[in-house]
Amino acid sequence: MHGWIILDKPHGLGSTQAVSAVKRVLRQSGAGKVKVGHGGTLDPLATGVLPIAIGEATKLAGRMLDSDKVYEFTVAFGVQTDTLDLEGEPIATSDHRPTRAQVDAILPRFTGPIEQVPPAYSAILIDGQRAYDLARRGEAVEMKTRAVTIHSLTSVRFDPVESPRESFSTGSNRTEDGALASLTLTAHVSKGTYIRSLARDIALALGTVGHVTMLRRVKAGPFTLDSAISLDILNDAATGHGIAQYMLPLTAGLDDIPALSVSPDEALALRQGKMLIGKPHTGLLLAMLGETPIALVESSGPDIRVVRGFNL
């Protein structure tokens, strides 16, 4: 089995746990031992698109990690937590609530190339240890600023202070006209972007503090919620040995890569790691023998070199 299962990851399940769940389902379906990996970590709090690579598709998981993502998220104003989401403990409060006009005014500041400080509760390695492990032990965690790109940032919903959605109370009864309890946004971001940090920084720019109460990934690379399925559906499919109907082909992760048709002799050469000469192309290409993917190749002028070969 070689391809993709696009999981609609449920709340409370980590990415590694999701991979283990898919492995279990594959065994139940009779697939036997097969390589499984994921194409982009999602926090347990987050839901949505988690590409699960099966078999030879695991060779493309790294490429998926580098792809752009699209998230929908809600930031509640008035309280900042140590984890920057609902799972943490409050560490700062503010009585100020921004207005819609103020939100509209500051969002352009967070569009385009920006710098952000990742959350202390993240999987970033610091001297060989995960940042969240250090933070949980109460150790001081110094996170370095990183450059990311926010391709687009649009508001989806505005919740006024009367809304019961506000998750923490600061004890304030101030109700400025048009003040917001929370804000839901859609963000199209580059790899390495932390939505929790983005929410924190937006709240600070609005003169208050905030934390993420909802985070859903709606797109990862070429994969969207349209092709995502729940673990329950996957479990049912495994019981009926129908899991193949929910698998996307390996090439689904390469929809943006032009195909390069090769002959049987050229396919053999690429499988042996040899270079092809005499095909004038430029950039990344997917070498195909008929309907069979042979290799991801890089072309510069007449020379074509293998970037990643597939044993299919």
C-alpha angles and dihedrals in degrees: 000000000000123000145057137306109195106210125201091217113218126228115273097025120111122221093249090050089051091054090050090050091052091048089054092049091050091052090049090052091055096251092131123206112349136160113258130182140154132243103222135000120254122194115243087248091057127082133193142055114024112165110215113200118212126198114325090004087075086076087069097047091096090054089052090052088058094051128103119264134205121213137182113207142167123220117198115208127224104045134059118198129202091248092040090235141071094282095066137080121258112261101166137021136192133189092208119104121190126229129232090253091055091049092051089050097053103038093082088062088065097048121096126012110355138161122235139176111233119233118270086232096067138107094252113132118240114184089337096311131101113253092229091056090054092045093050090053089055094248120146110260119200110198119198121229115253133196117239136161127236103200094187138355120189133172117241105176139006118207115199122221091261089065115111088220091089102110103196130039121220093189093248123135095190112130110182111194109270093007116159128225092192144353131214119209140178116222129189104199144174125246116288095032116140111210091197089059091046090053091048093051094046090053092049091049087054091056096255140073131254149170137210116264098171131026124176127171109216098176138022116182106311094341123099138176088267090077097034123109134192125249089245092059090046091051091050091049091052091053090054093040089241100120093116091071090066096048120100118211121261089252091062087081090056102050091128094054118091115238122240115203113219134185124242090259092050091047090053091050092051091048087055090052094250125147122248118221130195102039107111106211135128131221135001117345138176110230110216131188100200104304095340120099109227105176147332103247138187119220129199113172111314095340121093120189129187115251097174126359125207124217098217 
